[in-house]
Amino acid sequence: MGEAVELHTGERTVRLSSPDKIYFPEPGYTKWDVAQYYLAVGDGITRALRDRPTTLERFPEGIGGESFFQKRVPKNLPDWIPTARIAFPSGRTADEMCPTETAAVLWAANLGCLTFHPWPVRRDRPEHPDELRIDLDPQPGTDFGDAVRTAHELHALLDEQGLRGWPKTSGGRGLHVYVPIEPRWTFTEVRRAAIAVGRELERRMPGRVTTAWWKEERGEKIFVDYNQTARDRTIACAYSVRPRPHAPVSAPLTWDELDQTDPREFDIATMPTRFAELGDVHADMDDHAFGLEGLLELAERHEHDHGLGDMPYPPDYPKMPGEPKRVAPSRAKHEGT
C-alpha cells in the first residue's frame, strides 16, 4: 500500500497512510489521487463546509468495500478541528467535526472519507439553518435534462420571490439548488418553505414534477425531495467525491451553463482543471442571506386555498405535529386505513 506520506496545506501537515490503496478500481484511482483532488479544490470545498457540522461518508477500503456514515466525531480528532453539538430527531445529541480549513478535509480523507455531508447550519447556531437546499431528483424514466428544465422553472420562481439560488450537480443524475438564508427559521419552517417550492413547481409543470413522498406515486417525474431539509438530512456538499465507478464529483455550476452541462464530465481528474481556470463559481454565495417570508406565505396560501398541509416525514422520524398518516397508499388501501 506504500509508506505514509505527508501533505502540506496552509500551516498544517497531514499524514496520509497507505497512499497507494485503490479506491476506484475501474480508473485505478488511489487514496493519494483523492487527497490530491481535495488539495486542488481545497478553497472550494472548505467554503462549502466552513463551520458546518459534517457527517463523513467513509470507504476505508475504497468503493468496493464496506462503507458507513460517521456522524460522531472520529477518535483522535486534532484539537485544531472545531466541533459542534447537534441534536437528532430522536432527541439524542452528538458532536460533529466542523471543517474550517483544507487540512481538515485531508485529515478526513485519510480516514477514507470520500463524501462530505454538512448540515445546513453553522456551529454557532445549530438550530437555525442558513441554507434552503432544493433537491431535484430524477425518477426512473427521467434524466438530467429533465432536472435542468425543472431547475430553470425553479430559477424563475426564486426570482419572483426575490431569492437567488446557486445550482450544482449531485454527482449523479440530479441537481441541487442552494439558497442562502438568514438563520432565523427553524428546521420545520425551512422544510415548509421547501414543500411550498415543490408544490409550486408541481403546479407549473404538471406531469413533469412531483412532491409525492411515496415512490409508487411519483411516476416518471422529477421529485422535489423536500425532506432533504428536515433535521439530520444532509446533501453531499459541492466538490464532494461520489462513490461511483468513475469517481464523479458534485460540481458547482452557473445558471448560464446548465443547458450545456453533462454531469459525467465532472470527476476527480477533470474538476481540478476547471477549478484552476474558473475558481469556485459559488464563492460569493456566503455574501448573501435571504428571507423566507414569501415562501412561507405561499405555504399558507396552499393550506388555506387548497387544504394542502404538511407532508410525510422520513420513516425513522418520530411522529411530527400536523403530519398526515405515514403510510404508503397501497398499504393504506390494503389495511383499509
C-alpha positions in Angstrom: 0.0 0.0 0.0 3.0 2.3 0.2 4.5 4.1 3.1 2.7 7.0 4.7 3.3 10.5 3.2 2.9 14.0 4.4 0.7 16.6 2.8 1.1 20.3 3.4 -1.6 22.9 3.2 -1.6 26.3 4.9 0.2 25.9 8.2 -0.7 22.2 8.6 0.9 18.9 7.8 -1.4 16.0 7.4 -0.3 12.4 7.4 -1.7 10.2 4.6 -1.4 6.4 5.3 -1.5 3.8 2.5 -1.5 6.3 -0.3 -1.4 3.6 -3.0 -4.6 1.9 -1.8 -7.0 1.6 -4.7 -10.2 3.5 -4.1 -11.8 3.4 -7.6 -10.8 0.1 -9.3 -12.0 0.9 -12.8 -9.9 4.0 -13.4 -7.4 2.9 -10.9 -7.6 6.0 -8.7 -5.9 5.7 -5.3 -6.2 7.2 -1.9 -3.4 9.5 -3.0 -5.4 10.7 -6.0 -8.4 11.5 -3.8 -6.2 13.5 -1.5 -4.6 15.4 -4.4 -8.0 16.2 -5.7 -9.1 17.7 -2.4 -5.9 19.7 -2.3 -6.6 21.1 -5.8 -10.2 22.2 -4.9 -9.3 23.0 -1.3 -10.6 26.6 -1.3 -13.9 25.5 -2.8 -14.8 22.6 -0.6 -13.6 24.5 2.5 -16.0 27.3 1.6 -18.8 24.7 1.3 -18.0 23.1 4.6 -16.8 26.0 6.7 -18.1 25.9 10.3 -20.8 23.3 9.4 -21.3 20.1 11.5 -20.4 17.5 9.0 -21.2 13.8 8.6 -18.4 11.7 7.0 -19.3 9.0 4.4 -16.3 6.7 4.8 -15.0 4.0 2.5 -11.8 2.7 4.2 -11.2 0.1 1.6 -12.4 2.0 -1.4 -15.8 1.9 -3.1 -15.8 -1.8 -3.4 -15.5 -2.3 0.4 -17.8 -1.6 3.3 -18.9 1.9 3.9 -20.6 3.8 6.7 -21.7 7.3 7.7 -19.9 8.7 10.7 -21.9 11.3 12.5 -20.0 11.5 15.7 -16.5 13.0 16.0 -13.9 10.4 14.9 -11.4 9.3 17.5 -8.1 11.3 17.8 -9.6 14.4 16.2 -6.9 17.0 16.1 -7.5 19.9 18.5 -7.4 22.4 15.6 -10.6 21.0 14.1 -13.6 22.5 15.9 -16.8 20.7 16.7 -20.4 21.4 17.3 -23.1 19.6 19.2 -26.2 18.7 17.0 -29.5 17.2 18.0 -31.1 14.4 16.1 -34.9 14.0 15.7 -34.8 11.4 18.5 -33.6 14.0 20.9 -30.2 12.4 21.2 -27.1 14.6 20.6 -23.7 14.2 19.1 -20.6 16.2 18.5 -19.6 16.5 14.8 -16.5 18.0 13.2 -16.8 21.4 11.6 -14.1 21.9 9.0 -12.6 25.4 8.7 -9.6 24.7 6.6 -8.4 22.3 3.8 -6.3 20.4 6.2 -9.4 19.1 8.0 -10.7 17.8 4.7 -7.4 16.0 4.1 -7.5 14.6 7.7 -10.9 13.1 7.0 -9.8 11.8 3.6 -7.1 9.9 5.3 -9.9 8.1 7.2 -11.4 7.0 3.9 -13.9 9.8 3.7 -15.0 10.3 0.1 -18.2 12.3 0.6 -18.8 15.2 3.0 -22.4 15.7 4.2 -22.6 19.1 6.0 -25.7 20.2 7.9 -27.3 23.4 6.6 -26.3 25.2 9.8 -23.2 26.8 11.3 -21.7 25.6 14.6 -22.6 28.8 16.4 -26.4 28.4 15.5 -27.0 24.7 15.1 -30.8 25.0 15.5 -31.3 27.6 12.7 -30.4 26.6 9.1 -28.8 29.2 6.9 -29.4 27.4 3.6 -32.5 26.3 1.9 -31.5 23.3 -0.2 -33.7 22.2 -3.1 -33.0 18.6 -4.3 -34.2 17.8 -7.8 -34.2 14.0 -8.1 -34.9 12.4 -11.5 -37.1 9.3 -11.1 -36.8 6.3 -13.4 -37.8 7.3 -16.9 -36.4 10.8 -16.5 -32.8 12.1 -16.8 -30.5 15.1 -16.1 -32.1 17.1 -18.9 -35.5 16.9 -17.1 -33.8 18.1 -13.9 -32.3 21.0 -15.9 -35.7 22.0 -17.2 -37.1 21.9 -13.7 -34.2 23.9 -12.4 -34.9 26.7 -14.9 -38.5 26.9 -13.7 -37.2 26.9 -10.1 -34.8 29.8 -11.1 -37.8 31.8 -12.3 -39.7 31.1 -9.1 -36.8 32.2 -7.0 -36.5 35.4 -9.0 -40.2 36.1 -8.4 -39.6 35.7 -4.7 -36.6 37.9 -4.6 -34.4 35.0 -3.9 -31.2 33.7 -5.6 -30.1 30.1 -6.0 -26.8 28.5 -6.7 -27.0 25.2 -8.7 -24.7 22.2 -8.6 -24.7 18.7 -9.9 -25.5 16.0 -7.4 -22.6 13.8 -8.7 -25.3 11.6 -10.2 -28.3 12.5 -12.4 -29.8 15.1 -10.2 -29.4 18.8 -9.4 -29.2 20.7 -6.1 -30.0 24.4 -5.8 -28.9 26.2 -2.7 -30.5 29.4 -1.4 -28.5 31.1 1.4 -31.0 32.4 4.0 -30.9 34.3 7.3 -30.6 31.9 10.2 -33.9 33.0 11.7 -36.1 30.0 11.0 -36.4 26.5 12.4 -35.8 23.3 10.5 -39.6 22.8 10.5 -40.1 26.2 8.9 -37.4 25.7 6.3 -38.9 22.4 5.4 -42.3 24.0 5.0 -40.7 26.5 2.6 -39.2 23.6 0.6 -42.6 22.0 0.4 -44.1 25.2 -0.9 -41.4 25.4 -3.6 -42.1 21.8 -4.6 -45.8 22.3 -4.8 -45.5 25.4 -6.9 -43.2 23.6 -9.3 -45.7 20.8 -9.4 -48.4 23.3 -10.3 -46.3 25.0 -13.0 -45.0 21.7 -14.5 -47.9 19.3 -14.3 -47.0 15.7 -15.2 -43.3 16.5 -15.0 -42.7 17.4 -11.3 -43.9 15.7 -8.2 -43.6 16.1 -4.4 -45.1 12.6 -3.7 -43.2 11.1 -0.9 -44.2 7.5 -1.8 -42.2 6.1 -4.7 -45.3 4.3 -6.0 -47.0 7.7 -6.6 -44.1 9.5 -8.3 -44.2 8.2 -11.9 -41.7 9.4 -14.5 -41.2 12.8 -13.0 -38.6 15.0 -11.2 -39.1 14.5 -7.5 -38.6 17.6 -5.3 -37.2 15.9 -2.2 -38.5 18.3 0.4 -37.4 16.0 3.3 -33.8 16.8 2.5 -34.4 20.0 4.5 -35.6 18.0 7.6 -33.4 17.9 10.7 -30.4 15.4 10.3 -31.0 15.2 6.5 -27.9 16.3 4.6 -26.7 16.6 1.0 -23.3 15.9 -0.4 -21.5 19.3 -0.5 -20.1 21.0 -3.5 -16.8 19.3 -4.7 -17.5 16.1 -2.8 -16.4 12.9 -4.4 -19.3 10.4 -5.0 -18.8 6.7 -4.6 -19.5 5.7 -8.2 -17.1 3.8 -10.6 -15.7 6.8 -12.4 -15.2 9.0 -9.3 -17.6 11.8 -10.2 -17.9 14.9 -8.1 -20.7 17.3 -7.1 -19.9 20.2 -9.4 -20.9 23.9 -8.7 -22.4 25.5 -11.8 -23.6 28.8 -13.1 -27.1 29.1 -14.4 -25.8 30.1 -17.9 -24.0 26.7 -18.3 -26.8 24.4 -17.2 -28.1 23.6 -20.7 -24.6 22.6 -21.9 -23.7 20.5 -18.8 -23.1 16.8 -18.9 -22.6 15.8 -15.2 -20.5 12.8 -16.2 -17.7 15.2 -17.3 -17.0 16.2 -13.7 -14.7 13.9 -11.8 -11.6 13.9 -9.7 -9.5 14.1 -12.9 -11.3 16.9 -14.6 -12.5 19.2 -11.8 -9.0 20.4 -10.8 -8.6 21.9 -14.3 -12.0 23.6 -14.2 -11.2 24.9 -10.7 -7.8 26.3 -11.8 -9.5 28.1 -14.7 -12.7 29.4 -13.1 -12.1 29.2 -9.4 -15.1 28.5 -7.1 -18.1 29.7 -9.1 -20.1 29.6 -5.9 -17.6 31.8 -4.0 -20.0 34.7 -3.5 -22.8 32.6 -2.1 -22.0 33.3 1.5 -22.1 37.0 0.8 -25.9 36.8 0.6 -28.7 35.9 3.1 -32.3 36.0 2.0 -35.6 35.8 3.8 -38.2 33.0 3.7 -41.3 35.2 4.3 -42.5 34.9 0.7 -42.2 31.2 0.5 -43.9 30.7 3.9 -46.7 33.0 2.7 -47.0 30.7 -0.3 -47.2 27.7 2.0 -50.0 29.5 3.9 -52.0 30.0 0.7 -51.5 26.4 -0.3 -53.1 25.3 3.0 -55.8 28.0 3.1 -56.9 27.8 -0.5 -56.3 24.1 -1.3 -56.1 22.4 2.0 -52.5 21.4 1.5 -50.9 21.0 4.8 -47.8 19.1 6.0 -46.4 16.0 4.2 -44.9 12.8 5.5 -41.5 12.7 7.2 -38.9 10.0 6.6 -39.6 6.7 8.3 -37.0 7.0 11.0 -38.6 10.2 12.4 -40.9 10.3 15.4 -44.5 11.3 14.5 -44.4 15.0 13.9 -47.2 17.5 14.8 -49.6 18.1 11.9 -48.1 15.3 9.9 -50.5 13.1 7.8 -50.5 9.4 8.2 -47.1 8.0 7.3 -48.5 5.0 5.3 -47.9 4.2 1.7 -51.2 4.5 -0.3 -51.1 0.8 -1.4 -50.6 -0.3 2.2 -53.3 2.0 3.5 -55.7 0.6 0.9 -54.8 -2.9 1.8 -55.3 -2.2 5.5 -58.4 -0.2 5.0 -56.9 2.9 6.7 
